[in-house]
Amino acid sequence: MEIVNWLKANKEVLSFRAIEKQLGIPDTTLNKVVNGRSLPKKWVEPLTDFKNKLTENTNQPTTVNHSEIPTS
């Protein structure tokens, strides 16, 4: 599923807890999803909308290139 792949690709830079809180998703759901549990269908659309708004506002690729993130 595209949204799960996006979560996995960006898990090091996304705050799953903040996303869950904003969208009303139960605690630890996203962490469980990137570790193999299936994403409940009712969260696919809200997460896809969240991703689209996030990428729309940044004009950045949907996957973060970790080598471009400053370390200091």
Protein Blocks (a to p, Z undefined) as FASTA:
>chain_A
ZZlmmmmmmmmmpcfklmmmmnopaehklmmmmnopacdfklmmmmmmmmmmmmmmnopa
fbdcfklpcfZZ
